[in-house]
Amino acid sequence: MGQKDISTTANNSDSDNNTVKANIAFIGLGNMGAPMAENLLKAGYALSVYDLSADATQRLQQAGARVADSPKDAASDAQVVISMLPAGKHVHAVYLGDTEDGKVANGLLAELPKGTLVIDSSTIAAADARLVAEAANKLGIDFLDAPVSGGTGGAIAGSLTFIVGGSADAFAKAEPILAVMGKNIFHAGEQGAGQVAKICNNMLLGILMAGTAEAINLGVKNGLDPKVLSDIMLQSSGRNWTLEVYNPYPQVMENVPSSNQYQGGFMSKLMQKDLNLAMQTAQDANVDTPMGAKATELYGAHTVENGDKDFSSIMARYDSTVLSS
């Protein structure tokens, strides 16, 4: 097959400009991937989807997608491939196949024509993203690592933040597609940069959440009302995102997981995964991250019994009674 012509800004039957949107293969229809794919369908893209879950693919089929029986089948007529997979080993397996040395064996890259645009929105180690990107580059395939922030709510609303690593040309091709699924789209730098920026952000978030919970607990154990203390800190130098929109203490703030027995939101085990990725990246670069290491330790202990609860449930590390509030 020859090089594919990607027209990402057009529509499959767009009466405004009479151009044609790219066919897209979407691989990975979990809590994030499924709503992202649905937003692409709503925007008029032709979509072929693949996931191991029959329920997930049926949901997308009902929305208008073609269900494929393998990643290769999904990408058979696609100019753009988007993936949202659980971990680096899954990204490695899909794109490279049965190999551990970065060479393309029986993976998807071996089947894609030159000029295909690949957007991987999984959150994985930067080294893994660079490994796949290098293999793609050798085949003339544009590869972007584009992890997201914004959770399932952002995926549903189409308001995700995309943090993208890759060439400027590939980013320009991808931006109109990403704009269908997200509100804030950043080009962080070269391949792997998206993953680095994402785990830096989430490492800081884990540190802030653990620190905020610790400070609130200190005040409560000394007789302060948690809401009054939170309001004071919100107007003082301790102000941060967790106090503004995601308070970890029950009933201080409405419509957040801490006021719903820590259900919903961003699971603690996912925060632990991202913190582990941050520690791996720090080790690879020989960078000292003592606060990140402590947050990783705290969440590691916390997720043993509370991995499926929102990451703000780290509050229970300081006051176990909050889990029954």
N, C-alpha and C positions, 0 to 999 in steps of 0.2 A: 504494500500500500504506500502511496505517496504522502507528501506532507499535507496535513489538514489545514484548511482555511478557517480560522476562528473569527466569527463575528459575534462578539459577546454583547454588543449593545443593541442588537436588532431583536425582532420578535418573530415567532414562528409564522404568524399571520398578522403582522402589524400593519394596519391600514394607514398609519401615519407616515411610515417611511418605506413600506414595501420591501423590507429587508428580512433576513432570516436569522433568528437567534440560534446559537449553538445548541446542539443536542448535548445533554449532560448525563453522565453516569454518576449515581450517588451510592456510595458504599458505606454502610453503617447507619442503621436507623434506630438508634437508642433514644434516650430521653431528649438528647440534643439534636441528633441527626434527623429524626422524623419530622419535627416542626420546621427545621431548616429546609428540608426537601419540600415540604408542603408549601412553604413560601415561594420557592422556585416555581412550583406548579401554578400557583396563583398569579405569578408574574408572566405566565405564558410560555415557560420553557418546556421543551419535550424532555421527559425524564425517564431514565431506566434505572431501577433500584435493585440493590442486593443486600440481604441481611440473613443471618442464620435463623432469625425468628419469623415464623410464618405469620404470626399475628401482626408484626411490624410491617411486613411487606403487603399484607392484605389491606391494612389501613391506607398505605400509599396507593395501592391499586385502585381502591375505591375513590381516591382523590384524583386519579387520572394517570398514574405512572404505569410504565411497563415493568413487570416483575421479571428479573433475570434469575437464572439458576446458578450463576457464578459471577465473580467480578469481571472475568474476561467477557462473558456474555453481556453484562451490563455495559461494558465499554466498547462493544463491537461496532457501534455506529456513533460513538461520541467524540466530539471535539474537546470536551472538557470532562475531567474526572475529579470528583470531590469525595473525600473520605473523612469519616468521623469515627475513629476506632478507639478501643479502650486503652491500649498501651503500645509501646514501641515494638514489641514482638509481633503484634498484629499488623502494624504498618509494614514491618520488615517482611512478614510472610506474604502479604497481599502484593506488594510491589516487587520484591526481589525473589520470593519463592524459597525453596529449600537450600539456603546458603547462609553462611555466617561471615563471609569475607568481603561482602559488599558487591560481589559479582551478581549479575542477573542470571538466575537459573531458569525456573519455570514460573516466575512471577509475572504480574501484569505489565510491567515495563517492557518486557520482551515482546509483548503483543501490540503495543501502542505505536502508531506511526510518528515520524518526526513532526514536530509542531503541535502535538497534543499538549494541552495545558492541564497540569495536575495540581490540585489544591488540597493539601492535607490539613484538616482542622483539628486533628487529634492533638492532645497535649502529651508530648513525649520528650525524651532527652534531646538536647540540641545535637549531640553526637549522632544519634539515630537519624535525625532529620537530615543532617549533612551527608550521612552515608547514602541514604536513598537519593538525595539530590545529586550527589556526585555520579551515581549510576545513571540517573535520568539525563544529566548533562551530556554524558558520553553518547547517548542515543539520540540527542537532539530534541529532548522533551523538556518543556518548561516546568520546573517543579517549584512550588511555593509551600513553605510551612506557614500555616495561618491559624494558629490556635485562637480560641475565643474567650471572651469574658462577658458575663451577663446572665448566666444560668439559664434554666429552662424557661423562665418568664421572658427573658430577652430573646430566646430562640423562637418562642411562640409569637411574640410581638414583632419580630423582625428588627429588633433594636440592639443586637449584639455588637460588641466591640471586637473587631478583627485586628490581630497584631501579626503583621506579615513579614516574612523573610524571603528574599529572592531578588532577582534582577528587576530593574526599573521597567523594562519592557514587559516582562511577565506580569508584574504588578498592574501595569496599565491595562492589560488584557483582562485581568481578573476583577478589577475594581467595580465595573458595572454589575457583575454577578454578585459580588460580595455586598454591594449596596442594597440588593433585594433582601438580604438576610440580616444586615447590620446597619447601625446608624453611625458608628465611629469606626473608621478604617485607617489604620496606621501602617506605613511602610517603615519597619524598624531597621532594615538594612539588608545585608546579603543573606544567603540561605543559612538557616539556623538561628538568625537574629530574632525571629518571631517567638521561637521557643524560649530563648534566653530572656527576652523582655517579659513574657508571660510568667515564667517561674520567679523572676525578680519581684514582680507585682504580687504574686501569691505568697511568696515568702514573707514579704512585708505585711500582707494581710493577716497571715497566721500569727506573726509577732504582735501586731496591733490587737487582734482579738484576744490572744492570751493575756497580754498586758492590761487591756481594758477590763477583762474579767477579774484579774488580780486586784486592780485598783478599786473596783466597785466592791469586791468582797471585803477588802480592808476597811472601807468606809462602813459597810453594813455591819461588820463584826464590832465596830466601834460606835454603833448606835445611830448611824446616819440612814435616812430614807434613800433607797437606791435611785429613785427618780430625781429627788432634790440634788443628790450628788452628781448625777448624770447631767442635769441642767447646769450646775455650777461648772463642771468640766467643759461642757459645750461652749461656755462663754469665756473659757480660760485657755491657758497654753496647752492643756492636755487634749484639746479638741482633735477629733479624728473621725474617719468615715464610720467606724463601728458605733460611735456615740451618736452620730448624725442620723444614720438610717438603719442600723442593725444591732441595736442594744442587746447584749447577751443576758441581761437579767430579766426574769419573767415579769410580765405585766407593766414594765416601764414604758414600753412602746407597743402600739397596736400593729397588727398585720405583719409581724415578724416571727420567725420560728420559735424564739424564746418564749413567746406568749401563746404558743400552740404546742407545748410539750416538745419543742425542738423538732417538730416534723416539717418536712419540705425543705426548701433552700438548697444548700450545698453540703453534701454529706461529709462528715468528719473523715471518713476513709479516703475521700477524694482530696481533701486538704492534705492528708498525710501523704498521699501519692505525690502531690505537687511539691511538698516540702522535701521528700526524698529525691525528687528530680533536681531540686535546687542544690541539695547537698552533693549530688553526683556531679552537677555542673561546677560547683565550687571546687570539688576535689580534682576534677579534670584540669581546671585552670589554676590550681594551687592558690586559691583565694580563701582567706580566713572569714568565716561567717559564724561567730559565736552566738549571736542572738538567733539566727536561723537554726543553728544546731540545737539550741535549747527548745525552740518551738517544735522542732521535729521530735525531740525527746518527749515533750509533753503530749503531743498529739499521738505519738506512738503508743504511749501508755493508755491514753484516753480511748482510742479506737478499738482496743481489745474487747470492750463491752458496749461501746457506743458508736461504732463505725457508721451505722446507718442513720444516726441522728445528725442534725445540722451542726456545722463546725462551731457555731456559737455555744454549743453544749459543753465546750471546754470549761464553761462556768462551773460545771459539776466537779472539776478538779479541785476547786476551792470550797464549794458548798454543795454536797451531794443532794441536799434537800430540794434543789431547784428542779430535779428530774421528776419530782412528784407535784410540782406547783401547777 
